[in-house]
Amino acid sequence: MRPSKIYKVLRGAQWSQAQASGSFAGSPDDARDGFIHFSTAEQLEGTIERHFAGEENLVVLEVDAAALGDALRWEPSRGGALFPHLYGALPMSAVVGTSAPGAR
């Protein structure tokens, strides 16, 4: 069974821009790969360590996976584990909470 909540780490400026526009089109890494990268709760710490180590002013978005519909796909990534990938922009209406890394 797939989790009902998935997580996206944003830098503070990205979060501010997403709030102002009402959606998040993705980071430069997301744009390069053609989808927005998400993590499950179990994958989140590894994602932060691998891609955001030592950074400050990060925001973890908690997202309702069902609100993303068919644009959300589960695909193999790091070590063959299935990661949630969103093929389209993330609407702010799907964000159900925010926290600082490690505060969940």
C-alpha distances in whole Angstrom, upper triangle without the diagonal:
4,7,9,12,13,17,20,23,26,30,32,34,31,29,33,33,30,31,34,33,30,27,27,27,26,28,30,28,25,28,29,26,25,22,21,20,17,15,12,14,14,16,18,21,21,21,24,26,26,27,28,30,33,33,33,33,29,27,23,21,18,17,15,12,13,16,17,16,16,18,15,14,12,14,16,18,20,20,17,14,12,13,13,16,18,21,23,24,22,24,25,24,20,21,20,22,24,25,27,25,25,25,22
4,7,9,10,13,16,20,23,26,28,30,27,26,29,29,26,27,30,29,26,24,23,24,23,24,27,24,22,25,26,23,22,19,18,16,13,12,9,11,12,13,15,18,19,18,21,23,23,24,25,27,30,29,30,29,26,23,19,18,15,13,12,9,10,14,13,13,14,15,12,11,9,12,14,16,17,18,16,13,10,10,10,13,15,18,20,21,19,20,21,20,17,18,17,19,21,22,24,22,22,23,19
4,5,7,11,14,17,20,24,26,28,25,23,27,27,24,25,28,27,24,22,21,23,21,23,26,24,21,25,26,23,23,19,17,15,12,10,7,9,10,12,13,16,17,17,19,21,22,22,23,25,28,27,27,26,23,20,16,15,12,11,9,8,9,13,13,14,15,16,12,12,11,14,16,17,18,19,18,14,12,11,10,13,15,18,20,20,17,19,19,18,15,15,14,15,17,18,20,19,19,19,16
4,7,10,14,17,20,23,25,27,24,22,25,25,22,22,26,25,22,20,20,21,21,23,26,24,22,25,26,24,23,19,17,16,13,12,9,10,13,14,15,18,19,19,20,23,24,24,24,26,29,28,27,26,22,19,16,13,10,8,6,5,7,10,11,12,14,15,12,13,13,16,18,19,21,22,21,17,15,13,11,14,14,18,19,19,16,16,16,15,12,12,11,13,15,17,20,19,20,19,16
4,7,10,14,16,20,21,23,20,18,22,22,19,19,23,22,19,18,17,19,18,20,23,22,19,22,24,22,22,18,15,14,10,9,7,8,11,12,12,15,17,16,17,20,21,20,21,23,25,24,24,22,19,16,12,10,6,5,5,5,8,10,11,13,15,15,12,14,13,16,18,18,19,21,20,17,14,12,10,13,13,17,18,17,14,15,14,14,10,9,9,10,12,14,16,16,16,16,13
4,7,10,13,17,19,21,18,16,20,20,17,18,22,21,19,16,15,17,15,17,20,18,16,19,21,19,18,15,12,10,6,6,5,7,10,10,9,13,14,12,14,17,18,17,17,20,22,21,21,20,16,14,10,8,6,5,7,6,10,11,11,13,15,14,10,12,11,14,15,15,16,19,18,14,12,9,7,10,11,15,15,15,12,14,14,14,10,10,10,11,12,13,15,14,15,15,13
4,7,10,13,15,17,15,13,17,18,15,16,20,19,17,15,13,15,13,14,17,16,14,18,19,18,18,14,11,9,5,5,6,7,10,9,7,11,12,10,11,14,15,14,14,17,19,17,17,16,12,10,6,5,5,6,9,9,13,13,13,16,17,15,13,14,13,15,17,16,16,19,19,15,14,10,9,11,11,15,16,14,11,14,13,14,11,9,10,10,9,10,12,11,13,13,11
4,6,10,12,14,11,10,14,15,12,14,17,17,16,13,10,12,10,11,14,13,11,15,17,15,16,12,9,7,5,7,9,10,13,11,8,11,12,9,10,14,14,12,12,15,17,15,15,14,10,8,6,5,7,8,11,11,15,15,13,17,18,15,13,15,15,16,17,15,16,19,19,17,15,11,10,10,11,14,14,12,10,12,12,14,12,10,12,11,10,11,11,11,13,14,13
4,7,10,12,10,9,13,14,12,14,17,18,17,14,12,13,11,10,13,12,12,15,17,16,17,14,11,9,8,9,11,12,14,12,8,10,12,9,8,11,12,9,9,12,14,11,12,10,7,6,5,6,9,11,15,15,19,18,17,20,22,19,17,18,18,18,19,17,17,20,21,18,17,14,13,13,14,17,17,15,12,15,14,17,15,12,14,12,10,10,9,8,12,13,13
4,6,8,6,6,10,10,10,12,14,15,15,13,10,12,9,8,12,12,11,14,16,16,17,15,11,11,11,12,15,15,18,15,12,14,15,12,10,14,14,11,9,13,14,11,11,9,6,5,6,8,11,13,16,17,20,19,18,22,23,20,18,20,20,21,22,20,19,23,24,22,21,17,16,15,15,17,16,14,12,14,13,16,15,12,15,13,10,11,10,10,14,15,15
4,6,5,6,9,10,11,13,15,16,16,15,12,14,11,9,12,13,13,16,17,18,19,17,14,14,14,16,18,18,20,18,15,16,17,14,11,14,15,11,9,12,12,9,8,6,5,6,9,11,14,16,20,21,24,23,21,25,26,23,22,23,24,24,25,22,22,25,26,25,24,20,19,18,18,20,19,17,15,17,16,19,18,16,18,16,12,12,11,11,15,16,17
4,5,5,6,9,10,11,12,14,15,15,13,15,13,12,15,16,17,18,20,22,22,20,17,17,17,18,21,20,23,21,17,18,20,17,14,17,18,15,12,15,14,10,9,5,6,6,10,11,15,17,21,22,25,23,23,26,28,25,24,26,26,27,28,26,25,29,30,28,27,23,22,21,20,23,21,18,16,17,15,18,18,15,17,15,12,12,10,12,16,16,17
4,5,5,6,9,10,11,12,14,13,12,13,12,11,13,15,16,17,19,21,21,20,17,18,18,20,23,23,25,23,20,21,22,19,17,20,20,16,14,17,17,13,11,9,9,10,13,14,17,19,22,23,26,24,23,27,28,25,24,26,27,28,29,27,27,30,31,29,28,25,23,22,21,22,20,17,16,17,15,19,19,17,19,17,14,15,14,16,19,20,21
4,5,5,6,9,10,11,12,10,8,10,9,8,11,13,13,14,16,18,18,16,13,14,15,17,20,21,23,21,18,20,21,17,16,19,19,15,14,17,17,14,13,10,9,9,11,11,15,16,19,20,23,21,20,23,24,21,21,23,24,24,26,24,24,28,28,27,25,21,20,18,17,18,16,13,12,14,12,16,16,14,17,16,13,15,14,15,19,19,20
4,5,5,6,9,10,10,10,8,11,11,11,14,16,15,16,19,20,20,17,14,15,15,17,19,19,22,21,17,19,21,17,16,19,20,17,15,18,18,15,13,10,9,7,9,9,13,13,17,19,21,19,18,22,24,21,20,23,24,25,26,25,25,29,29,27,25,21,19,18,17,19,17,13,12,12,10,14,14,11,14,12,10,12,12,14,17,17,18
4,5,5,6,9,10,10,10,13,13,13,16,18,18,18,22,23,22,20,17,19,18,21,23,23,26,24,21,23,24,21,19,23,23,20,18,21,20,17,15,11,11,10,13,12,16,17,20,22,24,21,21,25,26,24,23,26,27,28,30,28,29,32,33,31,29,25,23,22,20,22,19,15,14,14,11,15,16,14,16,15,12,14,14,17,20,19,20
4,5,5,6,8,8,8,10,11,11,14,17,16,16,19,21,20,18,16,18,18,21,24,24,27,25,22,24,25,22,21,24,24,20,19,22,22,18,17,14,14,13,15,14,17,17,20,21,24,21,20,23,25,22,22,25,26,27,29,28,28,32,32,30,29,25,22,21,19,19,17,13,12,12,11,15,16,14,17,17,15,17,17,19,23,22,23
4,5,5,6,5,5,8,9,11,14,16,14,15,19,19,18,16,13,15,16,19,21,22,25,23,20,23,24,20,20,23,23,20,19,22,23,19,18,15,14,12,13,11,14,14,16,18,20,17,16,20,21,18,19,22,23,25,27,26,27,30,30,28,26,22,20,18,15,17,14,10,9,9,7,11,12,11,14,14,13,15,17,18,22,21,21
4,6,5,7,8,12,13,15,18,20,18,19,22,23,22,19,17,18,18,20,22,23,26,25,22,24,26,23,21,25,26,22,21,24,24,21,19,15,14,12,14,12,14,14,17,19,20,17,17,21,23,21,21,24,26,27,30,28,29,33,33,30,28,24,22,21,18,19,17,13,11,10,7,10,12,10,13,13,12,15,16,19,22,21,21
4,6,8,10,12,14,16,19,21,20,20,23,24,23,21,19,21,21,24,26,26,30,28,25,27,29,26,24,28,28,25,23,27,26,23,21,18,17,15,17,15,18,18,20,22,23,20,20,23,25,23,23,26,28,30,32,31,32,36,36,33,31,27,25,23,20,21,18,14,13,12,10,13,15,14,17,16,16,18,20,22,25,24,24
4,6,8,10,12,15,17,20,18,17,21,22,20,19,17,19,20,23,25,26,29,28,25,28,29,25,25,28,28,25,24,27,28,24,23,20,19,17,18,16,18,17,19,20,22,18,18,21,22,20,21,24,26,28,30,29,31,35,34,32,30,26,23,21,18,18,15,11,11,9,9,12,14,14,17,17,17,20,21,23,27,26,26
4,7,10,13,15,18,20,18,18,22,22,20,18,16,18,18,21,23,24,27,26,24,26,28,25,24,28,28,25,24,27,28,25,23,20,19,16,17,14,15,14,16,17,18,15,15,18,20,17,18,22,24,26,29,28,30,33,33,30,28,24,21,19,16,17,14,10,9,6,5,8,10,11,14,15,15,18,20,22,25,24,24
4,6,9,12,15,17,14,15,18,18,16,14,12,15,15,18,20,22,25,23,21,24,25,22,22,25,25,22,22,25,26,23,22,19,17,15,15,12,14,12,14,15,16,13,12,15,17,14,15,19,21,23,25,25,26,30,29,27,24,21,18,16,13,13,10,6,5,4,5,8,9,10,13,15,15,18,20,21,24,24,23
4,6,8,12,13,11,11,15,15,14,11,9,12,12,16,18,20,23,21,19,22,22,19,19,22,22,18,18,22,23,20,20,17,15,13,13,11,13,12,15,15,17,14,13,16,17,14,14,17,19,20,23,22,23,27,26,25,22,18,16,14,11,12,9,6,5,7,7,11,11,11,14,15,14,17,18,19,22,22,22
4,7,10,11,8,8,12,12,10,9,8,11,13,17,20,22,24,22,20,23,23,19,20,23,22,18,19,23,24,21,22,20,17,16,16,14,16,15,17,16,18,16,13,16,17,13,14,16,19,19,22,21,23,26,26,24,22,18,16,13,10,10,7,4,6,9,11,14,13,14,18,18,18,20,21,21,25,25,24
4,7,8,5,6,10,10,9,8,6,8,11,14,17,20,22,19,17,20,19,16,16,19,18,15,15,19,21,18,19,17,15,14,14,13,15,14,17,16,19,17,14,17,18,14,14,16,17,17,19,18,19,23,23,21,19,16,14,11,9,10,9,7,8,11,12,16,15,14,18,18,17,19,19,19,22,23,23
4,5,5,6,9,10,10,9,8,9,12,15,18,20,22,19,17,19,18,14,15,17,16,12,13,16,18,15,17,15,13,13,14,14,17,16,19,19,22,20,18,21,21,17,17,18,19,19,20,18,19,22,23,22,20,17,15,13,12,13,12,11,11,14,15,19,18,17,20,19,18,19,18,18,21,23,23
4,5,5,6,9,10,10,10,11,14,17,21,23,24,21,19,21,20,16,16,18,16,13,14,17,19,17,18,18,16,17,17,18,20,20,23,22,25,24,21,23,23,19,19,20,21,20,20,18,19,23,23,23,22,18,17,15,14,14,14,13,15,18,19,22,21,20,24,23,21,22,21,21,24,26,26
4,5,5,6,9,9,8,9,12,15,18,21,21,18,17,18,17,13,14,16,13,10,12,16,18,16,18,18,16,17,17,17,20,19,22,21,24,23,20,22,22,18,17,17,18,16,17,14,15,19,19,19,18,15,15,12,13,13,14,14,15,18,20,23,21,20,24,23,21,22,21,19,23,25,25
4,5,5,6,5,5,6,10,13,17,19,20,17,16,19,17,14,15,18,15,12,14,18,20,18,20,19,17,17,16,15,18,17,19,18,20,20,16,19,18,14,14,14,15,14,16,14,15,19,19,18,17,13,12,9,9,10,10,10,12,15,17,20,18,18,21,21,20,21,21,20,23,24,24
4,5,5,6,7,10,13,17,20,23,24,21,20,22,21,17,19,21,18,15,17,21,23,21,22,22,19,19,19,18,21,19,22,20,22,21,18,20,19,15,16,16,18,17,18,16,18,22,22,21,20,17,15,12,11,10,10,11,13,16,18,21,20,20,24,24,23,24,24,23,26,28,27
4,6,8,10,11,15,18,21,24,25,21,21,23,21,17,19,21,18,15,17,21,23,21,23,23,21,21,21,21,23,22,24,22,25,24,21,22,21,17,17,17,18,16,17,15,17,20,20,20,19,17,16,13,13,12,13,14,16,20,22,25,23,23,26,27,25,26,26,24,27,29,29
4,6,8,9,13,15,19,22,22,19,19,21,19,16,18,20,17,15,18,21,24,22,24,24,21,21,20,20,22,20,22,20,22,22,18,20,18,15,14,14,15,13,14,12,14,17,17,17,16,13,13,10,11,10,12,14,15,19,21,24,22,22,25,26,24,26,25,24,26,28,28
4,7,9,13,16,19,23,23,20,20,23,21,18,20,22,20,18,20,23,26,24,26,25,22,22,21,20,21,19,21,19,21,20,16,17,16,12,13,12,14,13,15,14,17,20,19,19,17,14,13,9,9,7,9,11,13,17,19,22,20,21,24,25,24,26,26,25,28,29,28
4,6,9,13,16,19,20,17,17,20,19,16,18,21,18,16,18,22,25,23,24,23,20,19,18,16,18,16,17,15,17,16,13,14,13,10,9,10,11,11,13,13,15,19,18,17,14,12,10,6,5,5,7,9,10,14,16,19,16,17,20,21,21,23,23,22,25,26,25
4,7,10,13,16,18,15,14,18,17,13,15,18,16,14,16,19,22,20,21,20,17,16,14,13,14,12,15,13,16,15,12,14,14,10,9,10,12,12,14,13,15,19,18,16,14,11,9,6,5,7,7,8,8,12,14,16,14,14,17,18,17,19,20,19,21,23,21
4,7,10,13,15,12,11,14,13,10,12,15,13,11,13,17,20,18,20,19,15,15,13,12,13,12,14,13,16,16,13,15,15,12,10,10,10,10,12,10,12,15,15,13,11,8,7,5,7,9,11,11,11,14,16,18,15,15,17,17,17,18,18,16,19,20,19
4,7,10,11,9,8,12,12,9,11,14,13,12,14,17,20,18,19,18,15,13,10,10,10,9,12,10,14,14,12,14,15,13,10,10,10,11,12,11,12,15,15,12,10,7,5,6,8,11,13,12,11,14,15,16,13,12,15,15,14,15,16,14,16,18,16
4,7,8,5,5,9,9,7,10,13,12,12,13,16,19,18,19,19,15,14,10,10,10,10,12,11,15,16,14,17,17,15,12,12,10,11,12,11,11,14,14,10,9,6,6,9,11,14,16,16,14,17,17,18,15,14,15,15,14,15,15,13,14,16,14
4,5,5,6,9,10,10,12,14,15,15,16,18,21,20,21,21,17,15,12,11,10,10,11,10,14,15,15,17,17,17,13,13,11,12,13,12,13,14,14,11,9,7,7,11,13,17,18,18,16,18,18,19,15,14,15,14,14,15,16,14,14,15,13
4,6,5,8,10,10,11,14,15,16,16,17,20,20,20,20,16,14,11,11,9,11,12,12,16,17,17,19,21,20,16,16,14,16,16,16,15,16,17,13,13,11,11,14,16,20,21,21,18,20,19,20,16,15,14,13,13,13,14,11,11,12,9
4,6,7,8,10,11,13,14,16,16,17,20,20,21,22,18,17,14,15,13,15,16,15,18,20,20,22,23,22,18,17,15,16,15,14,13,14,14,11,11,11,12,16,18,22,24,23,21,23,23,23,20,18,18,17,17,16,16,13,12,14,12
4,6,6,6,9,10,11,12,13,15,18,18,19,20,16,16,13,14,13,14,16,15,19,20,19,21,22,20,17,16,13,13,13,11,10,11,12,9,10,8,10,13,16,19,21,21,19,22,22,23,20,18,19,18,17,16,16,13,13,15,13
4,5,5,6,9,10,11,11,12,15,15,16,16,13,12,9,11,11,13,15,15,19,20,19,21,22,21,17,17,15,16,15,14,12,14,16,13,13,10,12,14,16,20,21,20,18,20,20,21,18,16,17,15,13,12,12,9,10,12,10
4,5,5,6,9,10,10,10,13,13,15,16,13,13,11,13,14,16,19,19,22,23,23,25,26,24,21,21,19,19,18,15,13,15,17,14,15,13,15,17,20,23,24,23,21,24,23,24,22,19,19,17,15,13,12,8,8,11,11
4,5,5,6,8,10,10,13,14,16,18,15,15,13,16,16,18,21,20,23,25,23,26,26,24,21,20,17,17,15,13,10,12,14,12,14,12,14,16,19,22,24,24,22,25,24,26,23,21,22,20,18,17,15,11,12,15,14
4,5,5,6,7,9,13,13,15,16,13,13,11,13,14,16,19,18,22,22,21,23,24,21,18,18,16,15,14,12,10,12,14,12,13,11,12,14,16,19,21,20,19,22,21,24,21,19,20,18,16,15,14,11,12,15,15
4,6,5,5,6,9,9,11,12,10,11,10,13,14,17,20,20,23,24,23,25,26,24,21,21,19,19,18,15,13,16,18,16,17,14,15,16,18,21,22,21,19,22,21,24,21,19,20,18,15,13,11,8,10,13,13
4,6,6,5,8,10,12,15,12,14,13,16,18,20,23,23,27,27,26,29,29,27,24,23,21,21,19,16,13,15,18,17,18,16,18,19,21,24,25,25,23,26,25,28,25,23,23,21,18,16,14,10,11,15,16
4,6,6,10,11,14,16,14,16,15,17,19,21,24,23,27,27,25,28,28,25,23,22,20,19,17,13,11,13,16,15,17,15,17,17,20,22,24,23,22,25,25,28,25,23,25,23,20,19,16,13,15,18,18
4,6,9,9,12,14,12,13,13,16,18,19,23,22,26,26,24,26,26,24,21,21,20,19,18,14,12,15,18,17,18,15,16,16,18,20,21,21,20,23,23,26,23,21,23,21,19,17,15,13,15,18,18
4,6,6,9,10,8,11,11,14,17,19,23,23,26,26,25,28,28,25,23,23,22,22,21,17,16,19,21,20,20,17,18,18,20,22,23,21,20,23,22,25,23,21,22,20,17,15,12,10,13,15,17
4,6,9,12,11,13,14,17,20,22,26,26,29,29,28,31,32,29,26,26,25,24,23,19,17,19,22,21,22,20,21,21,23,26,26,25,24,26,25,28,26,24,25,22,19,17,14,11,12,16,17
4,7,10,10,14,15,19,21,24,28,28,32,32,30,34,34,31,29,29,28,28,26,23,21,23,26,25,26,23,24,25,26,28,29,27,26,28,27,30,28,25,26,23,19,17,13,11,13,16,18
4,7,7,11,13,16,19,22,26,26,30,29,28,31,32,29,27,28,27,27,26,23,21,24,26,25,26,23,23,23,24,26,26,24,23,25,23,27,25,22,24,21,17,15,12,10,13,15,18
4,6,9,12,15,18,21,25,26,30,29,28,32,33,30,28,29,29,29,29,26,24,27,29,27,27,24,24,24,25,27,27,24,23,24,22,25,24,21,22,19,15,13,9,9,12,14,16
4,7,10,13,16,19,23,24,28,27,26,30,31,28,27,28,28,29,29,26,25,28,30,28,27,24,24,23,24,26,25,22,20,21,19,22,22,18,19,16,13,11,8,9,12,13,16
4,7,10,13,16,20,21,24,23,23,26,28,25,23,25,24,25,25,23,22,25,26,24,24,20,20,20,20,23,22,20,17,19,17,20,19,16,17,14,10,9,6,7,11,11,13
4,6,10,12,16,18,21,20,20,23,25,23,21,23,23,24,25,23,22,25,26,24,23,19,18,18,18,21,20,18,15,16,14,16,15,12,13,10,7,6,5,7,10,10,11
4,7,9,13,15,18,17,17,21,23,21,18,20,20,21,22,20,20,23,23,21,20,16,15,16,16,19,19,17,14,15,13,15,13,10,11,8,5,5,6,6,9,9,9
4,6,10,12,15,14,14,17,20,18,16,18,18,20,22,20,21,24,24,21,19,16,14,14,14,17,16,14,11,12,10,12,10,6,8,6,5,7,9,10,12,12,11
4,7,9,12,12,13,16,18,17,15,17,17,19,21,20,21,23,23,20,18,15,13,14,14,17,17,15,12,12,11,11,9,6,6,5,6,8,11,11,13,12,10
4,6,9,8,9,12,15,14,11,14,15,18,20,20,21,23,23,19,17,14,11,12,11,15,14,13,9,10,9,9,6,4,6,7,9,12,14,15,17,16,13
4,6,6,7,10,13,13,11,14,14,18,20,21,23,25,24,20,17,15,12,13,12,15,15,14,11,11,10,9,5,6,6,9,12,15,18,18,19,18,16
4,5,6,8,10,10,7,10,11,14,17,18,20,22,21,17,14,12,9,10,10,13,13,13,11,11,12,11,8,9,10,13,15,17,20,19,21,20,18
4,5,6,9,10,9,11,13,16,19,21,23,25,23,20,17,15,12,13,12,14,14,15,12,12,14,12,9,11,12,15,17,20,23,23,24,24,21
4,6,9,10,9,13,15,18,21,23,25,27,25,22,19,17,13,13,11,13,13,12,10,9,10,8,6,9,10,14,16,20,22,23,25,24,21
4,7,6,6,10,12,15,19,20,22,25,23,20,17,14,11,10,8,9,9,9,8,8,11,10,7,10,12,15,17,20,23,23,25,24,22
4,5,6,9,12,15,19,21,23,26,23,21,17,16,12,12,9,10,11,12,11,12,14,13,10,14,15,19,21,24,26,26,28,28,25
4,5,7,11,13,17,19,22,24,22,20,16,15,12,11,9,9,10,13,13,14,17,16,14,17,19,22,23,26,28,28,30,30,27
4,6,10,12,16,17,21,23,21,19,15,13,10,8,6,5,6,9,10,12,15,15,13,15,18,20,22,24,26,26,28,28,26
4,7,10,13,15,18,20,18,16,12,10,7,6,4,6,8,10,10,12,15,15,12,14,16,19,20,22,24,23,25,25,23
4,6,10,12,15,17,15,13,9,8,6,5,6,8,11,13,13,16,19,19,16,17,19,21,22,24,25,24,26,27,24
4,7,9,12,14,11,9,6,5,5,6,9,11,14,16,16,19,21,21,17,19,20,22,22,24,25,23,24,26,23
4,6,10,11,9,8,5,5,7,7,10,12,15,18,18,21,23,24,20,21,23,24,24,25,26,24,25,27,25
4,7,8,5,5,4,6,9,10,13,15,18,21,20,24,26,27,23,24,25,26,26,26,26,24,25,27,25
4,6,5,6,6,6,9,10,14,15,19,20,20,24,25,27,23,23,25,25,25,25,24,22,23,25,24
4,5,6,8,8,12,13,16,18,21,23,22,26,27,28,25,24,26,26,24,24,23,20,21,24,23
4,6,9,10,14,16,19,21,25,26,25,29,30,31,28,27,29,28,27,27,26,23,23,26,24
4,6,9,13,14,18,20,23,25,24,28,29,30,27,27,28,28,28,28,27,24,25,27,25
4,6,10,12,16,18,22,23,22,25,27,27,24,24,25,25,24,24,24,21,22,24,22
4,7,9,13,15,18,20,19,22,24,24,21,21,22,23,23,23,24,21,22,24,22
4,6,10,13,16,17,16,19,20,21,18,18,19,20,20,20,21,19,20,22,19
4,7,10,12,14,13,16,17,18,14,15,17,18,18,19,20,19,20,21,19
4,6,9,11,11,14,16,17,14,15,18,19,19,21,22,20,22,23,21
4,6,7,8,11,14,15,12,13,16,18,18,21,22,21,24,24,22
4,7,9,12,15,16,14,16,19,21,22,24,25,24,27,28,26
4,7,9,13,14,13,15,18,20,20,23,25,24,27,28,26
4,6,9,11,11,12,16,18,18,21,22,22,26,26,24
4,6,8,7,8,12,14,14,17,19,20,23,22,21
4,5,6,7,11,13,14,18,20,21,24,23,22
4,5,5,9,10,11,15,17,19,22,21,19
4,6,8,10,13,16,19,21,24,22,20
4,6,9,12,15,18,19,21,20,18
4,6,8,11,14,16,18,17,15
4,7,11,14,16,17,15,13
4,7,11,13,14,12,10
4,7,10,12,10,9
4,6,8,6,7
4,6,5,8
4,6,7
4,6
4
